[in-house]
Amino acid sequence: MPPRVRLSAEDAARLPVLLDRVQALKSAFPEEADAATQASWIRERYSHDSPLSLNLVTLLLFEHGVHRSVDQVSHDLAILREDSDNRQNE
């Protein structure tokens, strides 16, 4: 069952194009990577036009076989931001 997310009108309009890309990228998805790396991979591969919302990242992870809640994905992305901030401060 897909995660329960509420899409904005903009996200709903973007979703069909994003879903069309899933099959082309499915074999490259880092299945064995940690959760933060997987979320980062989704953002890098799918956000060409504009950044992805948390809800879109969550849905795209689901399409790649990863079942996480929006709260879990939010936590994963927070870890990425924290790591990035730490690297910039070094």
Salt bridges, closest charged atoms under 4 A:
GLU44 OE1 - ARG45 NH1 3.25
ASP76 OD2 - ARG68 NE 3.91
